[in-house]
Amino acid sequence: MAIRMILESLLGDRFNVVCLENGEQALEWLQENRLPDCMILDLSMPGIDGFEVIRRMREDRSLAHVPVIVVSSKDSSADRIRCSKLGAHEYVVKPFRPAELEARIESLFRRVG
């Protein structure tokens, strides 16, 4: 809950921020709404986890190009590698510095245009 409030506070003045409770809601929202410029995703969520959300996004032609930034408390190389192989663009470990997340988002937007 707290991470969503931080993200809304940090990014809400520059971006339209939509916070959802779990992976199922995220995938439903993606199917029903205009595609986002970027998705910030935690790996640990109720129901399907972030790994599965990324996998399903990459298998869906309409969602495959959406950039994904993972924000997670998981700090293992195996998790970072798995996310990279699934198609995540960035991996930020919690707790994070707000300036670091902003810099990663800006860098991502420069890369994916």
N, CA, C and O atoms as CSV, one atom per row, in Angstrom:
chain,resi,resn,atom,element,x,y,z
A,1,MET,N,N,0.820,-1.193,0.000
A,1,MET,CA,C,0.000,0.000,0.000
A,1,MET,C,C,0.864,1.257,0.000
A,1,MET,O,O,0.608,2.176,-0.778
A,2,ALA,N,N,1.866,1.312,0.844
A,2,ALA,CA,C,2.695,2.507,0.967
A,2,ALA,C,C,3.440,2.808,-0.328
A,2,ALA,O,O,3.582,3.972,-0.702
A,3,ILE,N,N,3.915,1.775,-1.014
A,3,ILE,CA,C,4.662,2.001,-2.256
A,3,ILE,C,C,3.784,2.673,-3.305
A,3,ILE,O,O,4.258,3.528,-4.053
A,4,ARG,N,N,2.517,2.296,-3.367
A,4,ARG,CA,C,1.614,2.923,-4.343
A,4,ARG,C,C,1.435,4.399,-4.025
A,4,ARG,O,O,1.417,5.227,-4.936
A,5,MET,N,N,1.302,4.742,-2.752
A,5,MET,CA,C,1.161,6.155,-2.374
A,5,MET,C,C,2.424,6.933,-2.708
A,5,MET,O,O,2.353,8.082,-3.145
A,6,ILE,N,N,3.576,6.311,-2.504
A,6,ILE,CA,C,4.848,6.966,-2.842
A,6,ILE,C,C,4.924,7.223,-4.340
A,6,ILE,O,O,5.301,8.314,-4.771
A,7,LEU,N,N,4.568,6.223,-5.129
A,7,LEU,CA,C,4.616,6.383,-6.586
A,7,LEU,C,C,3.642,7.456,-7.059
A,7,LEU,O,O,3.984,8.269,-7.918
A,8,GLU,N,N,2.436,7.461,-6.507
A,8,GLU,CA,C,1.469,8.498,-6.888
A,8,GLU,C,C,1.988,9.877,-6.531
A,8,GLU,O,O,1.877,10.809,-7.327
A,9,SER,N,N,2.552,10.015,-5.348
A,9,SER,CA,C,3.091,11.296,-4.901
A,9,SER,C,C,4.281,11.727,-5.751
A,9,SER,O,O,4.395,12.895,-6.126
A,10,LEU,N,N,5.156,10.787,-6.051
A,10,LEU,CA,C,6.377,11.079,-6.787
A,10,LEU,C,C,6.115,11.387,-8.257
A,10,LEU,O,O,6.743,12.279,-8.827
A,11,LEU,N,N,5.194,10.653,-8.872
A,11,LEU,CA,C,5.017,10.728,-10.320
A,11,LEU,C,C,3.709,11.372,-10.767
A,11,LEU,O,O,3.563,11.734,-11.935
A,12,GLY,N,N,2.770,11.515,-9.857
A,12,GLY,CA,C,1.428,11.957,-10.212
A,12,GLY,C,C,1.322,13.328,-10.839
A,12,GLY,O,O,0.375,13.587,-11.581
A,13,ASP,N,N,2.262,14.214,-10.566
A,13,ASP,CA,C,2.180,15.550,-11.154
A,13,ASP,C,C,2.642,15.569,-12.609
A,13,ASP,O,O,2.324,16.508,-13.338
A,14,ARG,N,N,3.387,14.550,-13.048
A,14,ARG,CA,C,3.885,14.503,-14.426
A,14,ARG,C,C,3.253,13.402,-15.275
A,14,ARG,O,O,3.273,13.454,-16.505
A,15,PHE,N,N,2.695,12.410,-14.593
A,15,PHE,CA,C,2.154,11.261,-15.316
A,15,PHE,C,C,0.775,10.910,-14.777
A,15,PHE,O,O,0.439,11.230,-13.636
A,16,ASN,N,N,-0.009,10.256,-15.602
A,16,ASN,CA,C,-1.273,9.699,-15.151
A,16,ASN,C,C,-0.948,8.359,-14.497
A,16,ASN,O,O,-0.644,7.389,-15.192
A,17,VAL,N,N,-1.008,8.297,-13.189
A,17,VAL,CA,C,-0.623,7.111,-12.435
A,17,VAL,C,C,-1.877,6.328,-12.067
A,17,VAL,O,O,-2.815,6.871,-11.484
A,18,VAL,N,N,-1.880,5.044,-12.417
A,18,VAL,CA,C,-2.976,4.139,-12.058
A,18,VAL,C,C,-2.376,3.050,-11.189
A,18,VAL,O,O,-1.471,2.337,-11.622
A,19,CYS,N,N,-2.871,2.915,-9.967
A,19,CYS,CA,C,-2.366,1.892,-9.053
A,19,CYS,C,C,-3.417,0.798,-8.902
A,19,CYS,O,O,-4.593,1.069,-8.663
A,20,LEU,N,N,-2.966,-0.433,-9.046
A,20,LEU,CA,C,-3.862,-1.584,-8.974
A,20,LEU,C,C,-3.377,-2.540,-7.896
A,20,LEU,O,O,-2.208,-2.517,-7.512
A,21,GLU,N,N,-4.274,-3.368,-7.419
A,21,GLU,CA,C,-4.008,-4.237,-6.277
A,21,GLU,C,C,-3.200,-5.487,-6.589
A,21,GLU,O,O,-2.433,-5.953,-5.746
A,22,ASN,N,N,-3.365,-6.043,-7.804
A,22,ASN,CA,C,-2.730,-7.330,-8.074
A,22,ASN,C,C,-2.514,-7.517,-9.574
A,22,ASN,O,O,-2.920,-6.685,-10.386
A,23,GLY,N,N,-1.874,-8.615,-9.914
A,23,GLY,CA,C,-1.538,-8.890,-11.303
A,23,GLY,C,C,-2.745,-9.078,-12.198
A,23,GLY,O,O,-2.740,-8.640,-13.349
A,24,GLU,N,N,-3.784,-9.729,-11.679
A,24,GLU,CA,C,-4.996,-9.924,-12.474
A,24,GLU,C,C,-5.621,-8.585,-12.854
A,24,GLU,O,O,-6.017,-8.376,-14.001
A,25,GLN,N,N,-5.707,-7.677,-11.872
A,25,GLN,CA,C,-6.254,-6.343,-12.154
A,25,GLN,C,C,-5.396,-5.610,-13.179
A,25,GLN,O,O,-5.923,-4.923,-14.055
A,26,ALA,N,N,-4.097,-5.750,-13.076
A,26,ALA,CA,C,-3.203,-5.074,-14.020
A,26,ALA,C,C,-3.452,-5.558,-15.443
A,26,ALA,O,O,-3.556,-4.751,-16.367
A,27,LEU,N,N,-3.548,-6.863,-15.619
A,27,LEU,CA,C,-3.774,-7.404,-16.962
A,27,LEU,C,C,-5.160,-7.008,-17.490
A,27,LEU,O,O,-5.300,-6.693,-18.671
A,28,GLU,N,N,-6.171,-7.020,-16.635
A,28,GLU,CA,C,-7.511,-6.590,-17.049
A,28,GLU,C,C,-7.497,-5.121,-17.461
A,28,GLU,O,O,-8.074,-4.749,-18.483
A,29,TRP,N,N,-6.830,-4.287,-16.655
A,29,TRP,CA,C,-6.769,-2.855,-16.958
A,29,TRP,C,C,-6.081,-2.633,-18.301
A,29,TRP,O,O,-6.529,-1.821,-19.110
A,30,LEU,N,N,-5.001,-3.352,-18.529
A,30,LEU,CA,C,-4.269,-3.214,-19.790
A,30,LEU,C,C,-5.150,-3.570,-20.986
A,30,LEU,O,O,-5.051,-2.934,-22.035
A,31,GLN,N,N,-5.992,-4.559,-20.844
A,31,GLN,CA,C,-6.867,-4.979,-21.942
A,31,GLN,C,C,-8.010,-3.987,-22.179
A,31,GLN,O,O,-8.483,-3.846,-23.307
A,32,GLU,N,N,-8.450,-3.309,-21.135
A,32,GLU,CA,C,-9.647,-2.475,-21.219
A,32,GLU,C,C,-9.368,-0.990,-21.436
A,32,GLU,O,O,-10.299,-0.231,-21.707
A,33,ASN,N,N,-8.136,-0.563,-21.327
A,33,ASN,CA,C,-7.809,0.861,-21.386
A,33,ASN,C,C,-6.734,1.131,-22.428
A,33,ASN,O,O,-6.117,0.220,-22.979
A,34,ARG,N,N,-6.539,2.424,-22.674
A,34,ARG,CA,C,-5.457,2.841,-23.557
A,34,ARG,C,C,-4.145,2.379,-22.942
A,34,ARG,O,O,-3.954,2.475,-21.730
A,35,LEU,N,N,-3.263,1.891,-23.758
A,35,LEU,CA,C,-2.012,1.350,-23.248
A,35,LEU,C,C,-1.166,2.438,-22.580
A,35,LEU,O,O,-1.109,3.571,-23.057
A,36,PRO,N,N,-0.521,2.085,-21.489
A,36,PRO,CA,C,0.304,3.073,-20.784
A,36,PRO,C,C,1.631,3.304,-21.497
A,36,PRO,O,O,2.076,2.491,-22.308
A,37,ASP,N,N,2.245,4.431,-21.173
A,37,ASP,CA,C,3.586,4.708,-21.686
A,37,ASP,C,C,4.614,3.820,-21.001
A,37,ASP,O,O,5.684,3.549,-21.547
A,38,CYS,N,N,4.275,3.372,-19.795
A,38,CYS,CA,C,5.198,2.576,-18.992
A,38,CYS,C,C,4.401,1.865,-17.903
A,38,CYS,O,O,3.366,2.360,-17.457
A,39,MET,N,N,4.887,0.711,-17.485
A,39,MET,CA,C,4.273,0.003,-16.367
A,39,MET,C,C,5.330,-0.209,-15.300
A,39,MET,O,O,6.420,-0.707,-15.580
A,40,ILE,N,N,4.997,0.175,-14.068
A,40,ILE,CA,C,5.863,-0.083,-12.927
A,40,ILE,C,C,5.215,-1.225,-12.170
A,40,ILE,O,O,4.045,-1.151,-11.794
A,41,LEU,N,N,5.976,-2.272,-11.950
A,41,LEU,CA,C,5.402,-3.528,-11.500
A,41,LEU,C,C,6.222,-4.130,-10.372
A,41,LEU,O,O,7.448,-4.204,-10.459
A,42,ASP,N,N,5.548,-4.559,-9.318
A,42,ASP,CA,C,6.204,-5.299,-8.244
A,42,ASP,C,C,6.178,-6.776,-8.599
A,42,ASP,O,O,5.287,-7.218,-9.324
A,43,LEU,N,N,7.124,-7.535,-8.111
A,43,LEU,CA,C,7.121,-8.971,-8.365
A,43,LEU,C,C,6.221,-9.712,-7.390
A,43,LEU,O,O,5.605,-10.715,-7.752
A,44,SER,N,N,6.139,-9.228,-6.157
A,44,SER,CA,C,5.341,-9.879,-5.119
A,44,SER,C,C,3.966,-9.238,-5.043
A,44,SER,O,O,3.802,-8.132,-4.529
A,45,MET,N,N,2.986,-9.957,-5.568
A,45,MET,CA,C,1.604,-9.475,-5.552
A,45,MET,C,C,0.696,-10.645,-5.231
A,45,MET,O,O,1.047,-11.799,-5.479
A,46,PRO,N,N,-0.478,-10.349,-4.676
A,46,PRO,CA,C,-1.443,-11.429,-4.482
A,46,PRO,C,C,-1.875,-11.994,-5.837
A,46,PRO,O,O,-1.908,-11.263,-6.827
A,47,GLY,N,N,-2.197,-13.259,-5.890
A,47,GLY,CA,C,-2.597,-13.874,-7.158
A,47,GLY,C,C,-1.373,-14.118,-8.015
A,47,GLY,O,O,-0.351,-14.607,-7.534
A,48,ILE,N,N,-1.483,-13.774,-9.289
A,48,ILE,CA,C,-0.325,-13.980,-10.160
A,48,ILE,C,C,0.750,-12.950,-9.837
A,48,ILE,O,O,0.453,-11.789,-9.552
A,49,ASP,N,N,1.985,-13.385,-9.885
A,49,ASP,CA,C,3.078,-12.489,-9.519
A,49,ASP,C,C,3.539,-11.652,-10.711
A,49,ASP,O,O,3.055,-11.812,-11.832
A,50,GLY,N,N,4.476,-10.766,-10.442
A,50,GLY,CA,C,4.974,-9.878,-11.479
A,50,GLY,C,C,5.658,-10.592,-12.626
A,50,GLY,O,O,5.567,-10.152,-13.772
A,51,PHE,N,N,6.342,-11.691,-12.333
A,51,PHE,CA,C,6.966,-12.468,-13.408
A,51,PHE,C,C,5.911,-12.909,-14.425
A,51,PHE,O,O,6.107,-12.797,-15.635
A,52,GLU,N,N,4.796,-13.410,-13.909
A,52,GLU,CA,C,3.731,-13.909,-14.778
A,52,GLU,C,C,3.068,-12.764,-15.542
A,52,GLU,O,O,2.695,-12.933,-16.703
A,53,VAL,N,N,2.917,-11.611,-14.911
A,53,VAL,CA,C,2.352,-10.456,-15.607
A,53,VAL,C,C,3.239,-10.077,-16.786
A,53,VAL,O,O,2.745,-9.848,-17.890
A,54,ILE,N,N,4.546,-10.011,-16.553
A,54,ILE,CA,C,5.472,-9.671,-17.648
A,54,ILE,C,C,5.384,-10.718,-18.755
A,54,ILE,O,O,5.315,-10.371,-19.934
A,55,ARG,N,N,5.387,-11.993,-18.382
A,55,ARG,CA,C,5.325,-13.064,-19.376
A,55,ARG,C,C,4.069,-12.929,-20.236
A,55,ARG,O,O,4.137,-13.028,-21.461
A,56,ARG,N,N,2.933,-12.706,-19.597
A,56,ARG,CA,C,1.677,-12.576,-20.351
A,56,ARG,C,C,1.666,-11.332,-21.225
A,56,ARG,O,O,1.140,-11.353,-22.338
A,57,MET,N,N,2.247,-10.248,-20.722
A,57,MET,CA,C,2.321,-9.034,-21.533
A,57,MET,C,C,3.147,-9.280,-22.791
A,57,MET,O,O,2.765,-8.848,-23.879
A,58,ARG,N,N,4.265,-9.964,-22.652
A,58,ARG,CA,C,5.149,-10.182,-23.794
A,58,ARG,C,C,4.555,-11.161,-24.799
A,58,ARG,O,O,4.922,-11.135,-25.974
A,59,GLU,N,N,3.648,-12.021,-24.359
A,59,GLU,CA,C,2.988,-12.956,-25.274
A,59,GLU,C,C,1.825,-12.317,-26.027
A,59,GLU,O,O,1.387,-12.839,-27.052
A,60,ASP,N,N,1.330,-11.200,-25.528
A,60,ASP,CA,C,0.187,-10.511,-26.135
A,60,ASP,C,C,0.723,-9.431,-27.077
A,60,ASP,O,O,1.377,-8.487,-26.632
A,61,ARG,N,N,0.450,-9.569,-28.365
A,61,ARG,CA,C,1.001,-8.615,-29.348
A,61,ARG,C,C,0.643,-7.165,-29.024
A,61,ARG,O,O,1.441,-6.261,-29.276
A,62,SER,N,N,-0.543,-6.935,-28.473
A,62,SER,CA,C,-0.963,-5.562,-28.194
A,62,SER,C,C,-0.244,-4.984,-26.973
A,62,SER,O,O,-0.211,-3.765,-26.804
A,63,LEU,N,N,0.326,-5.828,-26.126
A,63,LEU,CA,C,0.993,-5.362,-24.904
A,63,LEU,C,C,2.512,-5.538,-24.946
A,63,LEU,O,O,3.219,-5.018,-24.083
A,64,ALA,N,N,3.007,-6.251,-25.926
A,64,ALA,CA,C,4.410,-6.650,-25.954
A,64,ALA,C,C,5.377,-5.467,-25.943
A,64,ALA,O,O,6.500,-5.602,-25.456
A,65,HIS,N,N,4.969,-4.324,-26.464
A,65,HIS,CA,C,5.889,-3.186,-26.562
A,65,HIS,C,C,5.871,-2.273,-25.333
A,65,HIS,O,O,6.690,-1.359,-25.243
A,66,VAL,N,N,4.950,-2.501,-24.380
A,66,VAL,CA,C,4.847,-1.623,-23.214
A,66,VAL,C,C,6.087,-1.798,-22.336
A,66,VAL,O,O,6.362,-2.907,-21.878
A,67,PRO,N,N,6.835,-0.726,-22.096
A,67,PRO,CA,C,8.016,-0.822,-21.248
A,67,PRO,C,C,7.636,-1.156,-19.803
A,67,PRO,O,O,6.641,-0.654,-19.280
A,68,VAL,N,N,8.437,-2.003,-19.171
A,68,VAL,CA,C,8.175,-2.426,-17.793
A,68,VAL,C,C,9.373,-2.090,-16.917
A,68,VAL,O,O,10.517,-2.410,-17.243
A,69,ILE,N,N,9.082,-1.438,-15.799
A,69,ILE,CA,C,10.072,-1.194,-14.754
A,69,ILE,C,C,9.638,-2.028,-13.557
A,69,ILE,O,O,8.523,-1.872,-13.059
A,70,VAL,N,N,10.505,-2.902,-13.098
A,70,VAL,CA,C,10.227,-3.714,-11.922
A,70,VAL,C,C,10.749,-2.974,-10.700
A,70,VAL,O,O,11.894,-2.524,-10.679
A,71,VAL,N,N,9.908,-2.851,-9.689
A,71,VAL,CA,C,10.300,-2.296,-8.401
A,71,VAL,C,C,10.021,-3.394,-7.385
A,71,VAL,O,O,8.865,-3.741,-7.144
A,72,SER,N,N,11.075,-3.944,-6.788
A,72,SER,CA,C,10.902,-5.127,-5.949
A,72,SER,C,C,11.864,-5.134,-4.775
A,72,SER,O,O,12.943,-4.544,-4.830
A,73,SER,N,N,11.459,-5.803,-3.727
A,73,SER,CA,C,12.364,-6.016,-2.594
A,73,SER,C,C,13.280,-7.202,-2.850
A,73,SER,O,O,14.240,-7.417,-2.110
A,74,LYS,N,N,12.992,-7.971,-3.891
A,74,LYS,CA,C,13.839,-9.112,-4.261
A,74,LYS,C,C,15.105,-8.574,-4.926
A,74,LYS,O,O,15.039,-7.859,-5.926
A,75,ASP,N,N,16.248,-8.926,-4.360
A,75,ASP,CA,C,17.507,-8.364,-4.841
A,75,ASP,C,C,18.477,-9.433,-5.326
A,75,ASP,O,O,19.690,-9.228,-5.289
A,76,SER,N,N,17.963,-10.558,-5.775
A,76,SER,CA,C,18.873,-11.619,-6.219
A,76,SER,C,C,19.190,-11.470,-7.705
A,76,SER,O,O,18.390,-10.946,-8.481
A,77,SER,N,N,20.356,-11.934,-8.072
A,77,SER,CA,C,20.740,-11.932,-9.483
A,77,SER,C,C,19.775,-12.769,-10.301
A,77,SER,O,O,19.442,-12.409,-11.430
A,78,ALA,N,N,19.323,-13.885,-9.740
A,78,ALA,CA,C,18.401,-14.767,-10.463
A,78,ALA,C,C,17.107,-14.030,-10.813
A,78,ALA,O,O,16.588,-14.182,-11.919
A,79,ASP,N,N,16.586,-13.231,-9.876
A,79,ASP,CA,C,15.352,-12.480,-10.157
A,79,ASP,C,C,15.592,-11.403,-11.203
A,79,ASP,O,O,14.757,-11.197,-12.084
A,80,ARG,N,N,16.723,-10.717,-11.115
A,80,ARG,CA,C,17.049,-9.687,-12.107
A,80,ARG,C,C,17.195,-10.299,-13.502
A,80,ARG,O,O,16.685,-9.760,-14.484
A,81,ILE,N,N,17.889,-11.415,-13.571
A,81,ILE,CA,C,18.090,-12.085,-14.859
A,81,ILE,C,C,16.759,-12.578,-15.412
A,81,ILE,O,O,16.474,-12.411,-16.598
A,82,ARG,N,N,15.950,-13.180,-14.560
A,82,ARG,CA,C,14.641,-13.671,-15.016
A,82,ARG,C,C,13.796,-12.533,-15.569
A,82,ARG,O,O,13.175,-12.677,-16.622
A,83,CYS,N,N,13.768,-11.403,-14.869
A,83,CYS,CA,C,13.000,-10.250,-15.350
A,83,CYS,C,C,13.535,-9.755,-16.686
A,83,CYS,O,O,12.765,-9.442,-17.594
A,84,SER,N,N,14.840,-9.687,-16.801
A,84,SER,CA,C,15.449,-9.241,-18.051
A,84,SER,C,C,15.090,-10.176,-19.201
A,84,SER,O,O,14.742,-9.722,-20.291
A,85,LYS,N,N,15.176,-11.480,-18.955
A,85,LYS,CA,C,14.842,-12.446,-19.994
A,85,LYS,C,C,13.364,-12.402,-20.371
A,85,LYS,O,O,13.005,-12.666,-21.518
A,86,LEU,N,N,12.506,-12.068,-19.405
A,86,LEU,CA,C,11.074,-11.953,-19.687
A,86,LEU,C,C,10.744,-10.681,-20.465
A,86,LEU,O,O,9.705,-10.600,-21.119
A,87,GLY,N,N,11.641,-9.678,-20.391
A,87,GLY,CA,C,11.422,-8.462,-21.159
A,87,GLY,C,C,11.262,-7.192,-20.356
A,87,GLY,O,O,10.842,-6.171,-20.900
A,88,ALA,N,N,11.588,-7.227,-19.061
A,88,ALA,CA,C,11.559,-5.994,-18.263
A,88,ALA,C,C,12.719,-5.100,-18.704
A,88,ALA,O,O,13.790,-5.585,-19.069
A,89,HIS,N,N,12.489,-3.798,-18.664
A,89,HIS,CA,C,13.505,-2.840,-19.107
A,89,HIS,C,C,14.408,-2.348,-17.979
A,89,HIS,O,O,15.585,-2.062,-18.197
A,90,GLU,N,N,13.854,-2.252,-16.784
A,90,GLU,CA,C,14.596,-1.743,-15.630
A,90,GLU,C,C,14.235,-2.576,-14.408
A,90,GLU,O,O,13.177,-3.203,-14.363
A,91,TYR,N,N,15.124,-2.578,-13.415
A,91,TYR,CA,C,14.902,-3.297,-12.162
A,91,TYR,C,C,15.409,-2.408,-11.042
A,91,TYR,O,O,16.605,-2.128,-10.963
A,92,VAL,N,N,14.508,-1.960,-10.172
A,92,VAL,CA,C,14.858,-1.077,-9.068
A,92,VAL,C,C,14.523,-1.798,-7.768
A,92,VAL,O,O,13.413,-2.303,-7.599
A,93,VAL,N,N,15.485,-1.843,-6.852
A,93,VAL,CA,C,15.296,-2.552,-5.590
A,93,VAL,C,C,14.736,-1.614,-4.527
A,93,VAL,O,O,15.205,-0.488,-4.359
A,94,LYS,N,N,13.716,-2.106,-3.810
A,94,LYS,CA,C,13.155,-1.380,-2.667
A,94,LYS,C,C,13.991,-1.676,-1.435
A,94,LYS,O,O,14.502,-2.787,-1.296
A,95,PRO,N,N,14.140,-0.727,-0.554
A,95,PRO,CA,C,13.671,0.649,-0.700
A,95,PRO,C,C,14.541,1.385,-1.721
A,95,PRO,O,O,15.753,1.178,-1.793
A,96,PHE,N,N,13.908,2.231,-2.492
A,96,PHE,CA,C,14.626,2.957,-3.527
A,96,PHE,C,C,14.643,4.441,-3.188
A,96,PHE,O,O,13.838,4.932,-2.397
A,97,ARG,N,N,15.577,5.129,-3.808
A,97,ARG,CA,C,15.615,6.592,-3.688
A,97,ARG,C,C,14.706,7.147,-4.778
A,97,ARG,O,O,14.829,6.746,-5.935
A,98,PRO,N,N,13.809,8.050,-4.443
A,98,PRO,CA,C,12.909,8.610,-5.458
A,98,PRO,C,C,13.651,9.154,-6.675
A,98,PRO,O,O,13.198,8.975,-7.805
A,99,ALA,N,N,14.782,9.812,-6.456
A,99,ALA,CA,C,15.540,10.369,-7.584
A,99,ALA,C,C,16.038,9.266,-8.507
A,99,ALA,O,O,16.111,9.462,-9.720
A,100,GLU,N,N,16.384,8.104,-7.946
A,100,GLU,CA,C,16.838,6.989,-8.777
A,100,GLU,C,C,15.706,6.489,-9.665
A,100,GLU,O,O,15.905,6.257,-10.857
A,101,LEU,N,N,14.525,6.324,-9.091
A,101,LEU,CA,C,13.397,5.850,-9.890
A,101,LEU,C,C,13.056,6.850,-10.984
A,101,LEU,O,O,12.812,6.458,-12.125
A,102,GLU,N,N,13.036,8.127,-10.655
A,102,GLU,CA,C,12.760,9.153,-11.667
A,102,GLU,C,C,13.791,9.104,-12.788
A,102,GLU,O,O,13.440,9.214,-13.962
A,103,ALA,N,N,15.063,8.941,-12.429
A,103,ALA,CA,C,16.121,8.872,-13.439
A,103,ALA,C,C,15.952,7.647,-14.325
A,103,ALA,O,O,16.172,7.722,-15.534
A,104,ARG,N,N,15.564,6.519,-13.737
A,104,ARG,CA,C,15.356,5.299,-14.523
A,104,ARG,C,C,14.188,5.465,-15.488
A,104,ARG,O,O,14.249,5.007,-16.629
A,105,ILE,N,N,13.121,6.122,-15.028
A,105,ILE,CA,C,11.959,6.356,-15.897
A,105,ILE,C,C,12.352,7.269,-17.054
A,105,ILE,O,O,12.023,6.989,-18.207
A,106,GLU,N,N,13.050,8.351,-16.755
A,106,GLU,CA,C,13.481,9.281,-17.792
A,106,GLU,C,C,14.401,8.586,-18.799
A,106,GLU,O,O,14.267,8.788,-20.006
A,107,SER,N,N,15.324,7.778,-18.309
A,107,SER,CA,C,16.239,7.040,-19.180
A,107,SER,C,C,15.468,6.064,-20.059
A,107,SER,O,O,15.754,5.932,-21.249
A,108,LEU,N,N,14.508,5.394,-19.481
A,108,LEU,CA,C,13.688,4.455,-20.241
A,108,LEU,C,C,12.949,5.168,-21.369
A,108,LEU,O,O,12.928,4.685,-22.502
A,109,PHE,N,N,12.351,6.300,-21.067
A,109,PHE,CA,C,11.609,7.049,-22.096
A,109,PHE,C,C,12.529,7.530,-23.216
A,109,PHE,O,O,12.119,7.570,-24.376
A,110,ARG,N,N,13.766,7.896,-22.881
A,110,ARG,CA,C,14.725,8.284,-23.915
A,110,ARG,C,C,15.059,7.093,-24.824
A,110,ARG,O,O,15.194,7.250,-26.037
A,111,ARG,N,N,15.188,5.914,-24.229
A,111,ARG,CA,C,15.567,4.708,-24.997
A,111,ARG,C,C,14.436,4.203,-25.875
A,111,ARG,O,O,14.671,3.819,-27.021
A,112,VAL,N,N,13.213,4.196,-25.359
A,112,VAL,CA,C,12.109,3.607,-26.115
A,112,VAL,C,C,11.335,4.649,-26.921
A,112,VAL,O,O,10.477,4.314,-27.737
A,113,GLY,N,N,11.655,5.906,-26.677
A,113,GLY,CA,C,11.085,6.995,-27.444
A,113,GLY,C,C,9.639,7.155,-27.291
A,113,GLY,O,O,9.049,8.049,-27.898
